[in-house]
Amino acid sequence: MRILLLLLTWFVLALPATASASPSEAALREALAAGAAPARGEAVAPGPQRTERIEAELVPMGAWATPGSTAVVAIRQKIEPGWHTYWRNQGDSGGPTTLTWALPTGLKPGDILWPLPERQRLQSLMNYGYSGTVFLPVPIEIPVDAQPGRSLPLRVTAHFYVCSDEMCVPEDLDLALDLPVRDGAAPLDARFGQAIQDVVADAPRPAGIEARAALIDGRLTLTAVGGPLTGAAPKWAYFYPFEGGVIDHAAAQSGERGPQGLTVSVPAGRGLTTNGLNGPIGGVLSTDLGAWEITAEPGAALTGVAGEGVIGDGEGVQAAATAPTGFADFGKAALFALLGGLILNLMPCVFPILAMKAASLSRAAHEPVEARRDGLAFLAGVLATFLVLAGALLALRAGGQALGWGFQLQSPGVVAALALLMLAVALNLSGVFHVGAGLQGAGHGPLARLPGAAGAFFTGVLAVVVAAPCTAPFMAFALGAALFMPWPMALAVFLMLGLGLALPYVLISLNPRLLARLPKPGPWMETLRNLLAFPMYGAALWLAWVYGRQTADALALLFGAGLMLALALWLYGRFQAAAPGKGRAAGIAAVLALIAALGFGVLAGKAAPAASDGDSASTRLPSQPWSEQAVKAALAEGRPVLVNFTADWCVTCKLNEGAALSSTRTTEALEQANAVYLVGDWTRRDDAITAELQRHGRSGVPLYLVYAPGRAEPRILPQLLTEGVVVDALKDAADR
């Protein structure tokens, strides 16, 4: 029989692998090619069994088994790169590992002691499973009458679902272990005993945590108190249910901690929304402090689970553990960051600052030493500011905050401060007051007009602050990858982005031939300086508009702060122009006005947030607020979906909306495709949108997605949209 099987295998594998092969022939070829597992019914020798995708072995924790004790054995999986197996609840696809035992009479196997799984995101799905090497421990009761000096033949068939991002293959492997029986306590097995013991020690178990579950408006809210949660301060928490259909696995989970425990909220799964909350919900509550099994009984929320801060769901932390961090990935991200920084110079939000630097460069063009000094100082300012912003972003994310690029502009206080800073820059360029002497500071802002290298340094700082709302092509991949890299690599990627932003100015400042072609300084520079004030006035007005969108009835406070700041700087200018000894009154008045401006600014920064209808980022197309449920509902109706993730402080978003998303052709294409237009407004912080951006490898807006019915993966549109790109994407989605 074995000879006939080998001949059949040789014959099938010798068939030409043509495109015309039938599905049954292809399936037979794959089955025979992968047939490392012995045929059913044949004797299996102890040791590892292999297929192309996985190696498995039945291994002991102890060197032997003692009569009347409980021995622990484990299914050791060594999974090939790019493949994974599954936890007891596989999530949205796949299947759990199951075991079929064949044991001597009297031996009783227990349930698998499941290690905490990885979260494996695949497009719009979330699975729970394992990759690399993993042990699944199983306790086995050894009968009292087991005879020392003999071996117990343990046999099991392990049923795996081994999957990649493209396909799943069921694998059944017959495993064997001859476990010796001896008297006395057994030491750990020399090969894998310690590894199995570590898994057993770390596996989630009940820990005296009391939990309650409530289903409210389509969301499952869990409250948990007691045990190790009392007095703890977790940074993130995530709930893994034991059963499918309880939660929307792919949705972001939000939480809050209190003095006695914590709260976790997540959109309910289809099974729960259909059948209701009819009984207890079991699962694993995982935090950065540990993971424990809980059983949440239906009932009112427990007390002491809120009031001490919002916590994240730790998905970024989990992703960081499995994200590629090799030098090839780092090199690619760094290169893309450099290219993105170069292109960032062409983004509208950076124009005012670069125009100011061009004027400054013209002034120093015929003084090579000064030009080189300014160029290097500008580079230092850019890199230092990128380092500060990147460090703050990475630190906050490590603390469980769901943040992305441009996070500082989600704070109304920061927006108000920047609006006042831009106003001060504009007044300085208009000649209302001066820092430095005459034309020496031409082309610089208030801080940037400090003489020499200090001015150039602060201009670099200002350039990065103003560039924060923008993202450019190549930046999306670079920053998305950086957020999941070890922090030294991540900071290096951000520094490459800063290098790209500063590189054109630095290269010109270091090249005497290019400098010689620039016009010589003269009276025209004063006119240019005054003209450049108007883009800065525009930037101040734009930031004030963004602030008004973020807050409720607080714009008057910001306008009051701007008025007092303008008065203070005008009085300061009068103080500068006054003869010695005659400007004291103006100076005192300037200080008082500045204090009043700062007071207004503080009040403006503490203004209440504006009520949001989910669509505050203005667009002209009829739209609905984005949510994962809205996308799924539209696709279930067979309708394409166009998603626009935007923010009022994103200049590129506004230009795209005006040019590509507001045209008659786009409106007609949307109607002809019977598509749904959803807007995700990220003007103020929204953890669900942050999580969705991360799923698509982005750290900021804009992001444009087109979903087609029957196609799980959305089409990602370019960050710089044209009318034709949007129309073609909608037509393609409708055709599908």
TARALIN-V381404 format. One record per pair of residues at least 6 apart in sequence whose ideal C-beta (glycine too) atoms are under 7 Angstrom apart, sorted by the first residue. I is the first residue (numbers start at 1). J is the second residue. Records with the same first field share a line. If there is no record, write none. Layout:
I=J ; J
This chain:
9=32
12=28 ; 29 ; 32
13=29 ; 32 ; 33
34=51 ; 52
36=49 ; 50 ; 51
37=49 ; 51 ; 172 ; 173 ; 174
38=44 ; 174
44=155 ; 174 ; 175 ; 176
45=176
46=176 ; 177 ; 178
47=57
48=55 ; 56 ; 57
49=56 ; 173 ; 174 ; 175
51=171
53=80 ; 83 ; 162 ; 169 ; 171
54=77 ; 78 ; 79 ; 80 ; 83 ; 160 ; 162 ; 171
55=78
56=75 ; 76 ; 77 ; 158 ; 173 ; 175
57=76 ; 175
58=73 ; 75 ; 154 ; 156 ; 175 ; 176 ; 177
59=73 ; 74 ; 76 ; 177 ; 189 ; 191 ; 192
60=71 ; 73 ; 177 ; 179 ; 189
61=72 ; 73 ; 74 ; 137 ; 188 ; 189 ; 193 ; 196 ; 197
62=71 ; 72 ; 186 ; 188 ; 189 ; 193
63=186 ; 187 ; 188 ; 189
64=180 ; 181 ; 182 ; 186
65=71 ; 142 ; 146 ; 152 ; 179 ; 181 ; 186
66=142 ; 182 ; 183 ; 184 ; 185 ; 186
67=142 ; 144 ; 146 ; 148 ; 181
68=142 ; 144
69=142
70=139 ; 140 ; 141 ; 142
71=140 ; 142 ; 179
72=137 ; 139 ; 196 ; 200
73=138 ; 140 ; 154 ; 177
74=135 ; 136 ; 137 ; 138 ; 196
75=136 ; 158
76=135 ; 192
77=85 ; 130 ; 133 ; 134
78=133
79=85 ; 130 ; 131 ; 132 ; 162
82=164
83=162 ; 163 ; 164
84=120 ; 129 ; 130 ; 131 ; 163
85=97 ; 129 ; 130 ; 160 ; 161 ; 162
86=94 ; 95 ; 96 ; 97 ; 127 ; 128 ; 129 ; 161
87=96 ; 114 ; 117 ; 128 ; 129
88=96 ; 114 ; 242
89=128 ; 240 ; 241 ; 242 ; 243 ; 244
90=96 ; 127 ; 128 ; 129
91=126 ; 127 ; 128 ; 249
92=125 ; 126 ; 127 ; 249 ; 250
93=125 ; 127
94=127 ; 129 ; 161 ; 163 ; 168
95=161
97=136 ; 158 ; 159 ; 160
98=159
99=112 ; 156 ; 158
100=156 ; 157
101=109 ; 156
102=155 ; 156
103=109 ; 154
104=152 ; 153
106=143
107=140 ; 141 ; 142 ; 143 ; 152
108=140 ; 141
109=138 ; 140
110=138 ; 139 ; 140
112=136 ; 138
113=137 ; 200 ; 203
114=136 ; 203
115=134 ; 199 ; 202 ; 203
116=204 ; 284 ; 286 ; 291
117=128 ; 129 ; 130 ; 240
118=129 ; 130 ; 131 ; 318 ; 322
119=126 ; 128 ; 315 ; 318
120=127 ; 129
121=695
122=165
123=712 ; 713
124=250 ; 712
125=250
126=249 ; 250
128=240
131=322
135=195 ; 196 ; 199
137=196 ; 199 ; 200
146=152 ; 181
147=181
148=181 ; 182 ; 183
149=181
150=181
151=178 ; 179 ; 180 ; 181
152=179 ; 181
153=178
154=176 ; 177 ; 179
155=176
156=175
157=172 ; 174
158=173 ; 175
159=172
160=171
161=168 ; 170
162=169 ; 171
188=194 ; 197
204=284 ; 291 ; 292 ; 293
205=292 ; 293
206=292 ; 293
207=227 ; 228 ; 292
208=226 ; 227
209=224 ; 226 ; 227 ; 229 ; 292 ; 294
210=225 ; 226 ; 302
211=222 ; 223 ; 224 ; 294 ; 295 ; 296
212=223 ; 296 ; 297 ; 299 ; 300 ; 301 ; 302
213=220 ; 222 ; 277 ; 281 ; 296 ; 297 ; 298
214=221 ; 301
215=268 ; 272 ; 276 ; 277
218=267 ; 268 ; 273
219=265 ; 266 ; 267 ; 268
220=246 ; 247 ; 266 ; 268 ; 272
221=263 ; 265 ; 301
222=239 ; 263 ; 264 ; 296
223=261 ; 263 ; 301 ; 302 ; 305
224=261 ; 262 ; 285 ; 294
225=260 ; 261 ; 302 ; 304 ; 305
226=261
227=292
228=289 ; 290 ; 292
229=261 ; 262
230=260
231=259
232=289
233=257
234=257 ; 262 ; 287 ; 288 ; 289 ; 311
235=288 ; 311 ; 399 ; 400
236=287 ; 288 ; 311 ; 312 ; 313 ; 314 ; 317 ; 400
237=255 ; 262 ; 264 ; 285 ; 286 ; 287 ; 311 ; 313
238=253 ; 286 ; 313 ; 314
239=253 ; 264 ; 266 ; 283 ; 285
240=283 ; 284 ; 286
241=247 ; 281 ; 283
242=282 ; 283
245=269 ; 270 ; 271 ; 272
246=269 ; 271 ; 272 ; 281
247=266 ; 267 ; 268 ; 269
248=266 ; 267 ; 268 ; 269 ; 628
251=266 ; 267 ; 628
252=313 ; 687 ; 688 ; 691
253=264 ; 265 ; 266 ; 313
254=265 ; 687
255=262 ; 263 ; 264 ; 265 ; 311 ; 313
256=262 ; 263 ; 306 ; 309 ; 310 ; 311
257=308 ; 309 ; 311
258=304 ; 305 ; 306 ; 307 ; 308
259=304 ; 308
260=304 ; 305
261=302 ; 304 ; 305
262=305 ; 311
263=305 ; 306
267=629
277=298
280=295 ; 296 ; 297
281=296
282=295
283=294
284=291 ; 293
285=291 ; 292 ; 294
288=314
311=400
312=400 ; 401 ; 402
314=400
315=691
316=397 ; 483 ; 484 ; 694
319=484
320=484
323=484 ; 485
325=485 ; 486 ; 489
329=481
330=485 ; 489
333=477 ; 478 ; 481 ; 482 ; 493
334=492 ; 493 ; 496
336=474 ; 477 ; 478
337=478 ; 493 ; 496 ; 497 ; 500
338=496 ; 499 ; 500
339=474 ; 500
340=472 ; 473 ; 474 ; 475 ; 478 ; 497 ; 500
341=496 ; 497 ; 498 ; 499 ; 500 ; 501
342=500 ; 503
343=472 ; 473 ; 474
344=350 ; 467 ; 470 ; 472 ; 500 ; 501
345=354 ; 501 ; 504
347=470 ; 472 ; 651 ; 652
348=651 ; 655
349=466 ; 467 ; 469 ; 470 ; 651
350=463 ; 466 ; 467 ; 470
351=535
352=466 ; 535 ; 536 ; 539
353=459 ; 462 ; 463 ; 466
355=532 ; 535
356=443 ; 444 ; 445 ; 459 ; 532
357=378 ; 443 ; 459 ; 505
359=442 ; 443 ; 525 ; 528 ; 529 ; 532
360=374 ; 442 ; 443 ; 444
361=371 ; 505 ; 508 ; 509 ; 518
362=518 ; 519 ; 521 ; 525
363=439 ; 442 ; 443 ; 521 ; 525
364=370 ; 371 ; 374
365=371 ; 515 ; 518
366=520
368=512 ; 515
371=509 ; 515
372=509 ; 510
373=453
374=453 ; 456 ; 509
375=505 ; 506 ; 509 ; 510
377=453 ; 456 ; 457
378=456 ; 457 ; 459 ; 460 ; 502 ; 505 ; 506
379=460 ; 502 ; 506
380=457 ; 460
381=456 ; 457 ; 458 ; 459 ; 460 ; 461
382=460 ; 463 ; 464 ; 498 ; 501 ; 502
383=495 ; 498 ; 499
385=460 ; 461 ; 464 ; 465
386=464 ; 494 ; 495 ; 497 ; 498
387=491 ; 494 ; 495
390=490 ; 491 ; 494
391=491
393=403 ; 407
394=487 ; 490
396=403
397=403 ; 483
402=687 ; 690 ; 691
403=690
404=690 ; 693 ; 699 ; 700
405=471 ; 479 ; 699 ; 700
406=468 ; 469 ; 649 ; 700
408=414 ; 468
409=415 ; 468 ; 469 ; 649
410=684 ; 685
412=547 ; 550 ; 551 ; 605 ; 607
413=605
415=543 ; 546 ; 547 ; 550 ; 649
416=547 ; 558 ; 601 ; 604 ; 605
417=601
418=465 ; 543
419=540 ; 543 ; 544 ; 547 ; 558
420=561 ; 562 ; 565 ; 601
422=536 ; 539 ; 540 ; 543
423=540 ; 562 ; 565 ; 566
424=446 ; 565 ; 569
425=445 ; 446 ; 536
426=533 ; 536 ; 537 ; 540
427=433 ; 566 ; 569
428=435 ; 445 ; 446 ; 449
429=529 ; 530 ; 532 ; 533 ; 536
430=530 ; 533
431=530
432=569 ; 570 ; 573
433=569 ; 572 ; 573 ; 576
434=441 ; 576
435=441 ; 446 ; 449 ; 450
436=449 ; 450 ; 451
439=521 ; 525 ; 526
440=451
441=449 ; 451 ; 455
442=525 ; 529
443=529
444=455 ; 459
445=459 ; 462
447=458
448=455 ; 458 ; 459 ; 462
449=455
450=458
460=502
463=501
464=498
466=539
467=501
469=649 ; 650 ; 651
470=651 ; 652
471=652 ; 700 ; 719
473=719 ; 720
475=497
476=697 ; 698 ; 719
477=697
478=493 ; 497
479=699 ; 700
480=697 ; 698 ; 699
482=490 ; 493 ; 494
483=490 ; 699
508=514 ; 515
544=555 ; 558
546=648 ; 649
547=555 ; 558
548=555
549=610 ; 616 ; 648 ; 683
550=609 ; 610 ; 683 ; 684
551=607 ; 608 ; 609 ; 610
552=608 ; 609 ; 610 ; 611
554=604 ; 607
557=600 ; 603 ; 604 ; 607
558=604
560=600
561=597 ; 600 ; 601 ; 604
564=593 ; 596 ; 597 ; 600
565=597
567=593
568=590 ; 593 ; 594 ; 597
571=586 ; 589 ; 590 ; 593
572=590
574=583 ; 586
575=583 ; 586 ; 587 ; 590
578=586
609=684
612=681 ; 684
614=625 ; 681
615=623 ; 625 ; 679 ; 681
616=648 ; 681 ; 683
617=646 ; 647 ; 648 ; 679 ; 681 ; 683
619=644 ; 657 ; 661 ; 662 ; 679
620=662
621=661 ; 662 ; 666 ; 667 ; 670 ; 677
622=677
623=677 ; 678 ; 679
624=630 ; 676 ; 678
625=678 ; 679
626=643 ; 678 ; 679 ; 680
630=678
631=641 ; 643 ; 678 ; 707
634=641 ; 676
635=641 ; 707 ; 709
638=709
639=674 ; 675 ; 676 ; 709
640=673 ; 675 ; 706 ; 707 ; 708 ; 709 ; 730 ; 733 ; 734
641=675 ; 676 ; 678 ; 707
642=670 ; 675 ; 677 ; 706 ; 730
643=678 ; 680 ; 704 ; 705
644=661 ; 679 ; 680 ; 704
645=680 ; 682 ; 689 ; 693 ; 701 ; 702 ; 703
646=653 ; 657 ; 679 ; 681 ; 682 ; 701 ; 702
647=653 ; 681 ; 682 ; 683 ; 701
648=683
649=683
650=701 ; 702
652=702 ; 719
653=701 ; 702
656=702 ; 721
660=666 ; 721 ; 722 ; 723 ; 726
661=726
663=723
665=723 ; 727
666=723 ; 726 ; 727
669=727 ; 730 ; 731
670=677 ; 730
672=734
673=730 ; 731 ; 733 ; 734
675=730 ; 733
680=689 ; 692
682=689 ; 701
693=699 ; 703
696=703 ; 716
702=719
704=717 ; 721
705=714 ; 716
706=714 ; 715 ; 717 ; 729 ; 730 ; 733
707=714 ; 733
708=733 ; 736
709=736
710=736
711=736
715=729
717=725 ; 726 ; 729
718=725
